[in-house]
Every structure is written in C-alpha cells, then in structure tokens.
Amino acid sequence: MAMTESEILTLLHKNFDPMQAAGEDFYVDCTDVRGGVAFARKLHLALSEADEADPEKPNCRHYLFSGHVGGGKSSELKALQRILEKRTPDTGYKRFFPVFVDMREYLDDFDASHEELLLAIVAELAYSFEQREGIILKEGYLTQRVNELRGYLLSEVEVNEAELELPGAKAKITRLKTSPEARKKVREALKGKTSTLLSEINLAFIEARTALRNCRPRQNGAKYADFVLIVDGLDRLYGYGDRKTTDESQRALFVDDSPILLGLKAHCVFTIALSAMRAAEQELTNLYGNKPFLLAMVKTEQRGREHSPYVAGRERLKTLIEQRLTPNLTLEKAFETSALDFMIEYSGGHIRDLLRFARESTLYGERKLPITLRSVQKAVSENISFHNPKEGEEDWKRLAELELSETQEWQTQKPDERRLLEQLYVMEYINGGEEDIFNDTFPWYAVHPIVRKLRPFLRAVEAKKNTPAEN
C-alpha cells in the first residue's frame, strides 16, 4: 500500500535527523569537494604498513581528526570503520577490527577527566570484542581494578552480585556520565595511579591483540591484523580536569596529557576541536608524529569576494539529500527547485545545518509535496538566532574585515578569531584540485552566508568601506 504524502514527510523528518552519523545507506563521499584529503584511504594504508609482528611491541600510530562541529566527522569515522573491517580486502590493505568509542556515552562534556576516558576505552574494547567476535577479555589486574570501583559504579543490589567481568563493565561505567559524586569517588580512587592504569590497559591490549589474531572471524574474510581505537566526541569537551573553557580543556587533553593518549599501545584516532587544532597545529604534529587530518566544509562557493557558486559542491549536497529520500521519491518531487537551492545556499556546506533545514522544512506548510521555498525559508529562519556573535560590535568588525579581504585568510592563532571559527560565524574551506598544487591545499575562510545577510554585519561592512585606510 502506497504511503500518503503526510506519511512520506514523517519518514523524511526521521531520515534527515542531523544528530545521527550517516550509516552505509545514507553516506555520500564528499572528499573531492572538501579539498581532496583522502582521510580513510590514507589512514588505512598507513596502518597496513605498520609492523605488527610482535603483539607486545606494536608499531602504534596515533592520529588527530578535526573539523567544524556538525561538519560530518562522525559520519566519516563510521565510514572509516567500515573500510577497516572490510571482509575481502582486494587492495593489499590489511583487515582491522575497529573499536568505535563514542565518548558522548561516557563523558560529561563539562566535567571530564582522563580517568573516565581510560575506563571508557577499555570498557568499549571488551564490549566490542565480546559482542562481535565472542572474545572474552579477562586481563586480571584490570578486572581487579574495575571491581575495586564496584561501590561507585553499581547499585546496592548489584554490589552483592558476582564479580564484574570486563565485557559487562560498559553498562556500569557509562553511569559515571550522569553521576558527579561517582566521578569524584572514582577519581580519588585512581589518583596517582595513571601510570599503573595505563600499564594494565596495555596488558589488556596485548591479550586482545593475541586473541584477535588467533580467532576465526564470524564473518567470512581475512583474519584481523590488529584492532584500531576510533575515539569520537573528544572535540566536544568544554570542561576537562580543572579547565573550564573549550580552548583550555582541549589543550590540557591533547597537549598537556598527550603522554596519556600516546601511552595507549594501540592504533588510535582521536577527534579534536578545530579551534584547538588550529591554535597548536605544529605542536600537535610534533607530539603525535602526524599532521592532524582536517575535514573541511563542503565547498559551496568559489574563493573570492563575489561568492560565486561552486557547482560541484552544491550538486554533491543535492546527492546527500537525495540519498535520504524514500524509494521512488525524486528530488524534484520532494523539493521545489528554489527551496533546495535556498537550503544549500544558506547551509554554507555545513552538513548538520543542511540536514536540520531539510528536517524542519517537513513540518511547515500544508504537509504536502514538494516542500516549498516558503517552508525552507521558515526552517532557515528558525536558526538565525544562532548566528549572532556574542561580542557585539567588535565581532562584527572582525567579520567585516574578512568579508572585504582580498586573500580571505584568517588569523587562527588569535583567540577571538578561533572563537568565531569554532562557533560557525566563519567557515573554513579548502580548494583542492590541481590548478595550483603549492597553494590550493591551504585553507581559506568566508563569513557564514546567513551572517552575510544580517543588518549588523551589513552596517559593519559599510562602515569598514568608509573608514580611511591607514598609512
């Protein structure tokens, strides 16, 4: 029985959920319109080339992955997960067992510590091994340590139950996110024991690596060469240790506590906030031995003050929307052409905003197809309040300077410029291509297309134009 238009719109509302990472059915590769950085292929090749002969002395690689919040990092990491565990590799690349650690399940974004982070990693590792390959990790010292924390992790009834096994620790450790008192007690119990905890986790890694190489995968294909930790959500930390701002917290974790992250004897990918990456890019490169990977925006306009459309990028975003439509529903039947173009124009290539506009547009109008321009305009207008810089006049001046800049460069070493970048008033793009191989890989910046329409911004631009040039 065919669905009614109202039922189709309800399904589209679900499919356009901006907070869900794209699975295989919805994923669209945007590499070439993001600047051409082949993140997944590069990382897969680098891991395949690592020497894994000795399980106790692996040649571990640690990578940082950055980009705007909502720009599609989680979707790219999920795509990396699928690539690494491909059952029949035909490229000479090795097969890996990816462990996806979504730190949003474990950490309070405003009150996190390395203790919870380390417990989350080992809990997710043990859980993934048991669920997907039936491997039960029993590393003795770590199991003992987790059981020492039972009183803080379990209810009164659970405390009297049998000893807590590592694979079952996930459900208990995730409770730390919602219990400040439990977090405080766990930190006190583990205070001064970070080195020991790391050693115990690395023993669990040896056990995991050995078991993985000796197991017969449940799904057909080559055996696993090793496991890879994909740690998502760390870029969202606003409070880490005693630091209470994004920049301070990110630096504390990725620079000050880099010995902890680098002390994990496993291949790791960590997400890091864009502003933090830009503030300390060279330092991070030196620490981690690799330049951080950047996921730039999908480019929707050409570099320059004219803001002329970049057709390839806009067409790819249309494909991304089309991928989420119901069977037999075309873009032409789903959206008026003007509505689709408007939505893409004012997303600025930001994936989450685009999906948010599409989702909210299904709620307006007469609940009929195609979705009209007026419905999309209403959806976009609901988000305008997010694009009002917090520092007022000074921020408008900074944005006006970028708008009138000939080079469209942005001083990301300055805190205010980083803040505007992190808060999406400024978009970061990379040209890619082969027209200028020496310069096209450098980022360039543009004021968000919604901000460009706001009256305070237009007044700031006019004021800047009328300001006499300094000698």
C-alpha positions as CSV (number, residue, x, y, z in Angstrom):
1,M,0.0,0.0,0.0
2,A,1.5,3.3,-1.1
3,M,2.3,5.9,1.6
4,T,0.4,9.1,1.8
5,E,2.3,12.4,1.4
6,S,1.9,13.0,5.1
7,E,3.5,9.6,5.9
8,I,6.4,10.3,3.5
9,L,7.1,13.6,5.2
10,T,7.1,11.9,8.6
11,L,9.7,9.4,7.3
12,L,11.8,12.2,5.7
13,H,11.7,14.0,9.1
14,K,13.3,10.9,10.6
15,N,15.8,10.4,7.7
16,F,17.0,14.0,7.9
17,D,18.0,13.7,11.6
18,P,21.1,15.9,11.9
19,M,22.4,14.3,15.0
20,Q,22.8,10.8,13.6
21,A,26.0,9.9,11.9
22,A,25.4,8.6,8.4
23,G,25.3,4.8,8.1
24,E,26.2,3.0,4.9
25,D,22.7,3.6,3.4
26,F,23.0,7.4,3.8
27,Y,26.7,8.0,3.4
28,V,27.9,10.1,0.5
29,D,31.6,10.6,-0.2
30,C,32.4,14.3,-0.4
31,T,36.2,14.0,-0.4
32,D,36.8,15.9,-3.7
33,V,34.5,18.8,-2.8
34,R,36.1,19.1,0.7
35,G,39.6,19.7,-0.7
36,G,40.6,16.2,-1.7
37,V,42.0,14.9,1.5
38,A,41.5,11.1,1.3
39,F,41.3,10.6,5.1
40,A,40.1,7.0,5.3
41,R,42.4,5.7,2.4
42,K,45.5,7.4,3.8
43,L,44.9,6.1,7.3
44,H,44.1,2.6,6.2
45,L,47.3,2.4,4.1
46,A,49.4,3.8,7.0
47,L,48.0,1.2,9.4
48,S,48.6,-1.6,6.9
49,E,52.2,-0.6,6.5
50,A,52.8,-0.6,10.3
51,D,54.9,-3.6,11.5
52,E,52.6,-5.7,13.7
53,A,54.8,-8.8,14.1
54,D,55.1,-8.6,17.9
55,P,51.8,-8.3,19.8
56,E,53.7,-6.9,22.8
57,K,55.6,-4.3,20.9
58,P,53.2,-2.9,18.2
59,N,54.2,-0.1,16.0
60,C,51.3,2.1,17.1
61,R,50.0,5.1,15.2
62,H,48.1,7.9,16.8
63,Y,46.1,10.3,14.7
64,L,44.0,13.5,15.3
65,F,40.9,14.3,13.3
66,S,39.4,17.8,13.3
67,G,36.7,19.9,11.7
68,H,33.7,22.0,12.5
69,V,31.2,20.6,14.9
70,G,28.4,19.1,12.8
71,G,30.6,19.1,9.7
72,G,30.4,15.3,9.3
73,K,33.3,13.9,11.3
74,S,31.3,11.1,12.9
75,S,29.9,10.0,9.5
76,E,33.5,9.9,8.1
77,L,34.7,7.9,11.2
78,K,31.8,5.5,10.7
79,A,32.9,5.2,7.0
80,L,36.5,4.6,8.2
81,Q,35.2,1.8,10.5
82,R,33.5,0.1,7.5
83,I,36.6,0.4,5.4
84,L,38.9,-1.0,8.0
85,E,36.8,-4.1,8.7
86,K,36.1,-4.8,5.0
87,R,35.8,-8.6,4.8
88,T,37.5,-9.2,1.4
89,P,40.3,-6.6,1.0
90,D,41.4,-6.6,-2.6
91,T,43.9,-3.7,-2.5
92,G,46.6,-5.3,-0.4
93,Y,45.5,-3.4,2.7
94,K,45.1,-5.3,5.9
95,R,41.9,-6.0,7.7
96,F,41.4,-4.4,11.1
97,F,39.0,-4.7,13.9
98,P,37.8,-1.2,14.6
99,V,36.5,-0.3,18.1
100,F,34.3,2.8,17.9
101,V,34.3,4.6,21.2
102,D,31.6,7.3,21.3
103,M,32.6,9.4,24.2
104,R,29.2,11.0,24.3
105,E,28.1,7.8,26.0
106,Y,30.7,8.0,28.7
107,L,31.8,11.6,29.4
108,D,30.1,14.7,30.8
109,D,31.2,17.3,28.3
110,F,31.6,19.9,31.1
111,D,33.3,17.7,33.7
112,A,35.6,15.0,32.3
113,S,38.9,13.6,33.3
114,H,41.5,11.2,31.9
115,E,40.3,8.5,34.4
116,E,36.9,8.3,32.8
117,L,38.4,8.4,29.4
118,L,40.7,5.4,30.0
119,L,37.9,3.4,31.7
120,A,35.7,4.1,28.7
121,I,38.2,2.9,26.2
122,V,38.8,-0.4,27.9
123,A,35.1,-0.9,28.6
124,E,34.2,-0.4,24.9
125,L,37.1,-2.6,23.8
126,A,36.0,-5.5,25.9
127,Y,32.3,-5.0,25.0
128,S,33.1,-4.9,21.2
129,F,35.2,-8.0,21.3
130,E,32.5,-10.0,23.1
131,Q,29.6,-8.7,21.1
132,R,31.1,-9.1,17.6
133,E,33.6,-11.9,17.9
134,G,32.7,-13.7,21.1
135,I,36.1,-12.9,22.6
136,I,36.0,-12.5,26.4
137,L,38.8,-10.4,27.7
138,K,39.9,-11.3,31.2
139,E,43.0,-9.3,31.9
140,G,43.5,-10.0,35.6
141,Y,44.8,-6.7,37.0
142,L,42.4,-4.6,35.1
143,T,39.4,-6.7,36.1
144,Q,40.6,-6.4,39.7
145,R,40.9,-2.7,39.4
146,V,37.4,-2.3,37.9
147,N,36.0,-4.4,40.7
148,E,37.6,-2.1,43.2
149,L,35.4,0.6,41.8
150,R,32.2,-1.5,42.1
151,G,30.9,0.5,45.0
152,Y,30.9,3.7,42.9
153,L,29.6,2.1,39.7
154,L,26.9,-0.3,40.9
155,S,23.6,-0.1,42.8
156,E,23.3,-1.6,46.3
157,V,21.7,-4.7,44.8
158,E,24.4,-5.1,42.1
159,V,27.2,-4.8,44.6
160,N,26.2,-8.1,46.1
161,E,26.1,-9.8,42.8
162,A,29.0,-11.8,41.2
163,E,32.3,-10.2,40.2
164,L,32.1,-7.7,37.4
165,E,33.6,-9.0,34.1
166,L,35.3,-6.6,31.7
167,P,32.8,-7.1,28.8
168,G,30.0,-6.2,31.2
169,A,31.7,-3.1,32.5
170,K,30.4,-0.8,29.8
171,A,26.9,-0.5,31.2
172,K,28.3,0.4,34.6
173,I,31.0,2.8,33.5
174,T,28.6,4.8,31.3
175,R,26.8,5.7,34.6
176,L,29.7,8.0,35.5
177,K,28.4,10.5,32.9
178,T,25.3,11.2,35.0
179,S,26.8,10.9,38.5
180,P,29.1,13.7,39.6
181,E,29.5,12.0,43.0
182,A,30.6,8.7,41.4
183,R,33.0,10.6,39.2
184,K,34.6,12.3,42.2
185,K,35.0,9.0,44.1
186,V,36.5,7.2,41.0
187,R,39.0,10.0,40.5
188,E,40.0,9.9,44.2
189,A,40.4,6.1,44.0
190,L,42.6,6.3,40.9
191,K,44.5,9.4,41.9
192,G,48.2,9.0,41.3
193,K,47.7,5.6,39.6
194,T,47.6,6.8,36.0
195,S,50.8,5.1,35.0
196,T,49.7,1.8,36.6
197,L,46.3,2.1,34.9
198,L,47.9,2.7,31.6
199,S,50.1,-0.4,32.0
200,E,47.1,-2.5,32.9
201,I,45.2,-1.3,29.9
202,N,48.2,-2.1,27.7
203,L,48.3,-5.6,29.1
204,A,44.6,-5.9,28.1
205,F,45.6,-4.7,24.6
206,I,48.2,-7.5,24.3
207,E,45.5,-10.0,25.3
208,A,43.1,-8.5,22.8
209,R,45.6,-8.4,20.0
210,T,46.7,-12.0,20.6
211,A,43.1,-13.3,20.8
212,L,42.1,-11.4,17.7
213,R,44.8,-12.8,15.5
214,N,44.1,-16.3,16.6
215,C,40.3,-16.1,16.2
216,R,38.3,-17.2,13.1
217,P,36.2,-14.2,12.2
218,R,32.5,-14.8,12.5
219,Q,32.0,-13.2,9.1
220,N,33.9,-14.5,6.2
221,G,37.1,-12.8,5.1
222,A,40.7,-12.3,6.1
223,K,41.8,-12.5,9.7
224,Y,42.3,-9.3,11.5
225,A,45.8,-7.8,11.6
226,D,45.1,-5.7,14.7
227,F,42.4,-3.5,16.3
228,V,42.0,0.2,15.9
229,L,40.5,2.6,18.5
230,I,38.3,5.2,16.9
231,V,37.6,7.7,19.7
232,D,34.9,10.1,18.7
233,G,33.4,13.0,20.7
234,L,36.6,14.4,22.4
235,D,36.2,17.5,20.3
236,R,33.1,18.4,22.4
237,L,34.8,18.6,25.7
238,Y,34.3,22.0,27.4
239,G,35.5,21.1,30.8
240,Y,38.5,18.8,31.4
241,G,40.3,18.4,34.7
242,D,40.2,21.8,36.3
243,R,39.9,23.6,32.9
244,K,36.6,25.2,32.2
245,T,36.8,26.6,28.7
246,T,37.0,24.8,25.3
247,D,40.5,26.0,24.4
248,E,42.0,25.3,27.8
249,S,40.3,21.9,28.1
250,Q,41.4,20.8,24.6
251,R,44.9,21.9,25.2
252,A,45.0,20.2,28.6
253,L,43.9,16.9,27.0
254,F,45.8,16.8,23.7
255,V,49.0,18.7,24.7
256,D,49.5,18.5,28.5
257,D,48.1,15.0,28.7
258,S,49.4,13.8,25.4
259,P,51.7,11.3,27.3
260,I,48.5,9.5,28.4
261,L,47.0,9.4,24.9
262,L,50.3,8.4,23.4
263,G,50.8,5.9,26.2
264,L,48.0,3.8,24.8
265,K,49.8,1.0,22.9
266,A,47.3,0.7,20.1
267,H,46.4,2.4,16.9
268,C,44.2,5.4,17.8
269,V,42.2,8.1,16.1
270,F,41.0,11.0,18.3
271,T,38.7,13.9,17.4
272,I,39.9,17.3,18.4
273,A,38.2,20.7,18.3
274,L,39.0,22.8,15.2
275,S,40.0,25.9,17.2
276,A,42.4,23.8,19.4
277,M,43.9,22.1,16.3
278,R,44.5,25.5,14.6
279,A,45.9,27.0,17.8
280,A,48.6,24.4,18.2
281,E,48.9,22.6,14.8
282,Q,52.6,22.4,14.6
283,E,53.0,21.4,18.3
284,L,50.4,18.7,17.8
285,T,52.2,17.4,14.7
286,N,55.4,17.2,16.6
287,L,53.8,15.4,19.5
288,Y,51.8,12.8,17.6
289,G,54.1,12.3,14.7
290,N,51.4,13.1,12.1
291,K,49.8,16.2,10.9
292,P,46.2,16.4,12.1
293,F,43.6,15.4,9.5
294,L,41.2,18.2,8.7
295,L,37.6,17.7,7.5
296,A,36.9,21.0,5.7
297,M,33.4,22.2,4.8
298,V,31.8,21.0,1.6
299,K,32.8,24.0,-0.6
300,T,29.6,25.7,-1.9
301,E,31.2,28.9,-3.2
302,Q,34.4,29.9,-5.0
303,R,37.1,31.8,-3.2
304,G,36.7,35.5,-3.6
305,R,34.5,38.4,-2.5
306,E,31.9,37.6,-5.2
307,H,30.8,34.4,-3.5
308,S,30.1,32.8,-6.9
309,P,28.6,29.3,-6.6
310,Y,30.8,26.2,-6.6
311,V,28.6,23.9,-8.7
312,A,30.3,20.6,-7.9
313,G,29.9,21.1,-4.2
314,R,26.2,22.1,-4.4
315,E,25.5,19.1,-6.6
316,R,27.1,16.8,-4.1
317,L,24.9,18.2,-1.3
318,K,21.9,17.5,-3.5
319,T,23.1,13.9,-3.8
320,L,23.4,13.8,0.0
321,I,19.8,14.9,0.4
322,E,18.6,12.6,-2.4
323,Q,20.3,9.6,-0.6
324,R,17.9,10.1,2.4
325,L,14.7,10.2,0.4
326,T,12.2,7.4,0.4
327,P,12.2,4.8,-2.5
328,N,10.8,6.2,-5.8
329,L,10.8,9.8,-4.5
330,T,13.0,12.1,-6.6
331,L,14.5,15.4,-5.6
332,E,12.1,17.2,-8.0
333,K,9.1,15.6,-6.2
334,A,10.5,16.2,-2.8
335,F,11.5,19.9,-3.0
336,E,10.8,22.8,-5.2
337,T,14.0,23.7,-7.1
338,S,14.1,27.1,-5.4
339,A,13.6,25.5,-2.0
340,L,16.5,23.0,-2.5
341,D,18.8,25.8,-3.8
342,F,18.0,28.1,-0.9
343,M,18.6,25.4,1.7
344,I,22.0,24.5,0.2
345,E,23.0,28.2,-0.2
346,Y,22.4,29.0,3.4
347,S,24.0,25.9,4.8
348,G,27.3,27.1,3.6
349,G,28.3,23.4,3.1
350,H,27.8,22.6,6.8
351,I,26.2,19.1,6.8
352,R,24.3,19.3,10.1
353,D,22.8,22.7,9.2
354,L,21.7,21.3,5.8
355,L,20.0,18.3,7.4
356,R,18.5,20.5,10.1
357,F,16.9,22.8,7.4
358,A,15.6,19.8,5.5
359,R,14.2,18.2,8.6
360,E,12.4,21.2,9.9
361,S,11.1,22.1,6.5
362,T,8.9,18.9,6.6
363,L,6.9,20.5,9.5
364,Y,5.8,23.6,7.7
365,G,3.2,24.3,5.0
366,E,0.3,22.1,4.3
367,R,2.2,18.8,4.8
368,K,2.3,18.2,1.0
369,L,5.0,17.5,-1.5
370,P,7.0,19.1,-2.9
371,I,8.3,21.0,0.0
372,T,8.0,24.7,-0.8
373,L,10.5,27.6,-0.8
374,R,8.4,29.2,2.0
375,S,8.7,26.1,4.2
376,V,12.5,26.0,3.8
377,Q,12.8,29.7,4.4
378,K,10.8,29.2,7.7
379,A,13.2,26.4,8.7
380,V,16.3,28.5,8.0
381,S,14.8,31.5,9.9
382,E,14.5,29.3,13.0
383,N,18.3,29.0,13.1
384,I,19.2,32.7,12.6
385,S,19.5,33.4,16.3
386,F,22.5,31.0,16.4
387,H,24.4,33.4,14.1
388,N,24.5,36.5,16.3
389,P,28.1,36.9,17.6
390,K,28.4,37.2,21.3
391,E,30.9,40.1,21.5
392,G,28.8,42.5,19.5
393,E,30.4,45.4,17.7
394,E,34.0,44.1,17.8
395,D,33.0,40.8,16.3
396,W,31.0,42.5,13.5
397,K,34.2,44.5,12.7
398,R,36.3,41.3,12.5
399,L,33.8,39.7,10.2
400,A,33.6,42.7,8.0
401,E,37.4,42.7,7.6
402,L,37.2,39.1,6.5
403,E,34.4,39.9,4.0
404,L,36.4,42.7,2.4
405,S,39.7,40.8,2.5
406,E,41.4,40.1,-0.8
407,T,43.1,36.9,0.4
408,Q,40.3,35.5,2.7
409,E,42.8,34.5,5.3
410,W,42.0,34.3,9.0
411,Q,44.4,34.6,11.9
412,T,43.6,31.4,13.7
413,Q,46.3,32.0,16.3
414,K,44.2,34.7,17.8
415,P,41.6,33.6,20.4
416,D,38.8,35.8,19.1
417,E,39.3,34.6,15.5
418,R,39.4,31.0,16.7
419,R,36.2,31.5,18.7
420,L,34.3,32.9,15.6
421,L,35.6,29.9,13.6
422,E,34.5,27.4,16.2
423,Q,31.1,29.0,16.6
424,L,30.4,28.8,12.8
425,Y,30.3,32.5,12.1
426,V,33.3,31.8,9.9
427,M,33.5,28.8,7.5
428,E,36.8,27.0,6.6
429,Y,37.2,25.6,3.1
430,I,40.0,24.0,1.1
431,N,40.1,24.3,-2.7
432,G,41.8,21.0,-3.6
433,G,42.4,20.3,-7.3
434,E,45.5,20.6,-9.3
435,E,45.4,24.2,-10.6
436,D,48.0,25.3,-8.0
437,I,49.5,22.3,-6.3
438,F,51.5,24.5,-4.0
439,N,48.8,26.7,-2.6
440,D,45.4,25.0,-3.1
441,T,45.8,22.8,-0.1
442,F,45.9,25.8,2.3
443,P,42.6,26.7,3.9
444,W,40.6,29.9,3.2
445,Y,37.8,31.4,5.1
446,A,34.4,33.0,4.4
447,V,31.7,34.6,6.6
448,H,28.8,32.3,7.1
449,P,26.2,33.0,4.3
450,I,23.4,33.6,6.9
451,V,25.6,36.1,8.8
452,R,26.2,38.0,5.5
453,K,22.5,38.8,5.3
454,L,22.2,40.3,8.8
455,R,21.8,44.0,9.2
456,P,24.6,44.5,11.9
457,F,27.0,42.8,9.5
458,L,26.0,44.9,6.5
459,R,26.4,48.0,8.6
460,A,29.8,46.9,9.7
461,V,30.9,46.3,6.1
462,E,29.7,49.7,5.0
463,A,31.5,51.3,8.0
464,K,34.7,49.4,7.1
465,K,34.4,50.6,3.5
466,N,34.1,54.2,4.6
467,T,37.0,54.0,7.1
468,P,40.1,55.8,5.7
469,A,42.9,53.4,5.0
470,E,45.8,53.6,7.4
471,N,49.2,54.8,6.0
